[in-house]
Amino acid sequence: NSQGKEKGTYIRVAGTSRPVDEAVLKDLEYQGAGKSFDELVNVETDYEEEDSLRLCDDIRKHIAESQGIPMQKVRTITAVNLENWGVLKKNGVSYLPTNAFLLLTKNTFRYAKIQCALFKGENRAVFIDRKEFDGPVYEQIEGAFQFVLKHINLGATIDGIVRKDRYELPPESIREAIINSVCHRCYLDHSCVQVAIYDNRVEITSPGMLYGGLTMEQAISGRSKIRNACIAEIFSRMGIIEQWGTGFQRMIQGCKEYGV
């Protein structure tokens, strides 16, 4: 192409051709090479054993919690496991941190955050409350989820003689959408995940397009392509995601049950 790679690469979006930006181009290059951004060694950061120990401990805690068992019954997790899962790379006798390792520990990436906001009305004109969550990406999920629960209405239904609290929107669908936005976002994009609460809806925006040529119809039907393989692996081990490709269907089912 006479325009060069940067200016001569286009993508199809909603029936139109648009020039790609730098983040999308880099993402496409990784796809073409069969690599994911999160599995690459981060050459700007040194490996710190303290970060590794904390991550291993947190993975065990999540496993215990998700399976409903005492932590003592969960096998010990070490840096060797992190290496096997692609989160650490070996260089002789030393470990090298990947981008995934950073995202799961000290997270020094400027845009790897979740920005939450409550707005008055049905647009972004007036803020009522806002909060930003940073740190390890798996901790951000719970913070953002609790922010939403704090700001959506909680009512009650009567089932026979039993009173049941019920949110106006399906909490599990919201949680699943937040997990999806963190797990499958493009971390090359200079944007944060955003969770916006309006009077009539909650919007969760994840940077980056659908991955690997996946269409919306395929995603909804359960087809899955993993942009961040290492993060997805750790989330799966932690019990944060159950099975790749089921998230959209669970979100939709939750909304149907709530009639929204």
C-alpha positions in Angstrom: 0.0 0.0 0.0 1.5 3.4 -1.0 0.1 4.9 2.2 2.3 2.7 4.4 1.2 0.3 7.1 0.0 3.0 9.6 -2.1 5.0 7.2 -3.0 2.2 4.7 -4.6 -0.3 7.1 -8.4 -0.2 7.3 -11.0 -2.1 9.3 -14.7 -2.7 8.7 -17.0 -1.2 11.4 -20.8 -1.2 11.1 -20.6 -1.5 7.3 -18.0 1.2 6.8 -14.2 1.1 6.3 -12.2 3.2 8.7 -8.4 3.7 9.1 -7.0 1.9 12.2 -5.4 3.7 15.1 -2.1 2.6 16.6 -3.6 0.4 19.3 -5.8 -1.5 16.9 -2.9 -1.9 14.4 -0.6 -3.3 17.2 -3.4 -5.6 18.3 -3.8 -6.9 14.8 -0.1 -7.5 14.5 -0.1 -9.6 17.7 -3.1 -11.6 16.4 -1.3 -12.3 13.2 1.8 -13.5 15.1 -0.4 -15.7 17.3 0.6 -13.8 20.4 -1.4 -11.9 23.1 -0.2 -8.7 24.6 -0.5 -10.0 28.1 1.9 -12.9 27.6 4.8 -10.7 26.4 7.7 -10.1 28.8 7.6 -6.6 30.2 11.2 -5.4 29.6 10.7 -2.2 31.7 10.0 -4.0 35.0 12.0 -6.3 37.2 10.6 -9.4 38.7 9.8 -9.1 42.5 9.2 -12.3 44.5 7.0 -10.4 46.9 4.5 -9.7 44.1 4.6 -13.3 43.1 3.9 -14.6 46.6 1.0 -12.3 47.0 -0.5 -13.3 43.7 -0.1 -17.0 44.5 -1.8 -16.4 47.8 -4.7 -14.5 46.3 -5.3 -17.2 43.7 -5.5 -19.8 46.5 -8.0 -17.5 48.4 -10.2 -17.2 45.3 -10.1 -20.9 44.7 -11.1 -21.6 48.2 -13.9 -19.0 48.1 -15.3 -20.1 44.7 -15.3 -23.8 45.7 -16.5 -23.2 49.2 -13.7 -25.0 50.9 -11.1 -24.1 53.6 -8.0 -22.5 52.2 -5.9 -25.3 53.8 -7.4 -27.7 51.4 -6.2 -25.8 48.4 -2.8 -26.9 47.2 0.1 -24.5 47.4 0.6 -22.3 44.3 4.1 -21.2 43.4 6.0 -19.2 40.8 6.4 -22.5 38.9 2.6 -22.6 38.5 2.7 -19.0 37.3 5.3 -20.0 34.8 3.2 -22.9 33.6 0.3 -20.6 33.1 2.4 -18.2 31.1 2.3 -15.4 33.6 6.1 -15.6 34.3 8.9 -16.4 31.8 12.1 -18.2 32.7 15.5 -16.7 31.8 18.1 -19.1 33.0 17.5 -19.3 36.7 15.7 -16.0 36.9 12.1 -15.1 36.2 10.9 -12.3 33.9 7.5 -10.7 34.5 5.0 -10.6 31.6 2.4 -7.8 31.1 -0.1 -10.2 32.6 2.0 -10.5 35.8 2.0 -6.7 36.1 -1.7 -6.4 35.5 -2.3 -9.0 38.2 0.1 -7.4 40.7 1.3 -3.8 41.0 -0.4 -2.8 37.7 1.6 0.2 36.5 -0.4 0.6 33.3 -1.9 4.0 33.2 -5.1 3.0 31.5 -5.7 -0.4 33.1 -8.4 0.9 35.4 -12.1 0.9 35.8 -13.8 4.3 35.9 -17.2 4.3 37.5 -19.8 7.1 37.5 -23.4 7.7 38.6 -25.1 10.3 36.4 -28.3 12.3 37.0 -30.8 11.6 34.2 -30.2 9.6 31.0 -26.9 11.3 29.7 -23.5 12.3 31.0 -24.2 16.0 31.7 -24.4 15.8 35.5 -22.2 13.7 37.8 -23.6 12.6 41.1 -20.8 10.2 42.2 -17.7 8.8 40.6 -14.8 6.5 41.6 -11.8 5.0 39.9 -10.5 1.5 40.7 -6.8 0.6 40.0 -4.4 -2.0 41.3 -4.6 -5.7 40.4 -7.3 -6.2 37.7 -9.1 -8.9 39.6 -9.6 -6.6 42.6 -10.9 -3.8 40.4 -13.8 -6.1 39.3 -15.2 -6.4 42.8 -14.8 -2.7 43.5 -16.7 -1.7 40.4 -19.4 -4.3 41.0 -20.0 -3.0 44.5 -20.2 0.6 43.2 -23.0 -0.5 40.9 -24.9 -2.3 43.6 -24.6 0.8 45.8 -26.3 2.9 43.2 -29.1 0.8 41.7 -32.4 0.4 43.5 -33.0 -2.5 45.8 -36.6 -3.5 46.1 -38.4 -6.6 47.5 -40.7 -9.3 46.2 -42.9 -11.7 48.2 -42.6 -15.4 47.3 -45.3 -17.1 49.3 -44.6 -15.8 52.9 -40.9 -15.2 52.2 -39.7 -11.6 51.4 -36.8 -11.6 48.9 -34.6 -8.6 48.2 -34.3 -7.9 44.5 -32.2 -5.3 42.6 -33.8 -3.5 39.7 -31.2 -5.0 37.4 -29.7 -8.5 37.4 -26.5 -8.4 39.5 -25.0 -11.5 38.0 -25.4 -10.0 34.5 -23.7 -6.8 35.6 -20.9 -8.7 37.3 -20.4 -10.9 34.2 -20.2 -7.8 32.0 -17.6 -6.2 34.2 -15.5 -9.4 34.3 -15.8 -9.6 30.5 -14.7 -6.0 30.0 -11.5 -6.5 32.1 -10.7 -10.0 30.8 -11.1 -9.3 27.1 -10.3 -5.6 26.7 -7.5 -4.3 24.6 -4.8 -3.2 27.0 -3.0 -1.4 24.2 -5.9 1.1 24.0 -5.4 4.4 25.8 -8.8 4.1 27.4 -10.1 2.8 30.7 -13.0 0.4 31.2 -16.0 2.6 32.0 -19.1 1.7 34.1 -21.8 4.4 33.8 -25.0 4.3 35.7 -28.0 6.4 34.5 -31.6 6.7 35.6 -32.7 4.1 33.0 -29.7 1.8 32.4 -26.1 0.7 33.2 -23.5 0.9 30.4 -20.2 -1.0 30.6 -17.7 0.0 28.0 -14.6 -2.1 27.2 -11.7 -0.7 25.1 -11.1 -2.5 21.8 -13.2 -4.3 19.2 -14.4 -7.9 19.3 -11.3 -10.1 18.9 -10.0 -12.2 16.1 -12.8 -11.4 13.6 -15.5 -12.5 16.0 -18.9 -11.2 15.2 -21.6 -10.2 17.7 -23.8 -13.1 16.6 -20.9 -15.6 17.2 -20.1 -14.1 20.6 -23.7 -14.3 21.7 -24.0 -17.9 20.5 -21.1 -18.9 22.7 -18.1 -18.7 20.3 -15.0 -17.5 22.1 -11.7 -16.0 21.1 -9.3 -15.0 23.9 -7.4 -11.7 23.5 -5.7 -12.0 26.9 -4.8 -15.7 27.3 -2.9 -15.4 30.5 -5.4 -13.3 32.3 -8.2 -15.6 31.2 -6.2 -18.5 32.5 -5.8 -17.0 35.9 -9.4 -15.8 36.1 -10.5 -19.3 35.2 -8.2 -20.8 38.0 -9.6 -18.3 40.5 -13.2 -19.1 39.6 -13.9 -15.6 38.4 -14.8 -16.9 35.0 -16.4 -20.4 34.8 -16.0 -21.4 31.2 -14.8 -19.5 28.2 -17.6 -18.5 25.8 -20.5 -18.7 28.3 -20.4 -15.1 29.6 -22.6 -13.5 27.0 -25.2 -16.2 27.3 -25.3 -15.9 31.1 -25.7 -12.1 30.8 -28.6 -12.4 28.4 -30.3 -15.1 30.5 -30.0 -13.0 33.6 -31.6 -10.0 31.8 -34.4 -12.3 30.5 -35.2 -13.5 34.0 -35.5 -9.9 35.1 -37.6 -8.9 32.1 -35.1 -6.3 30.9 
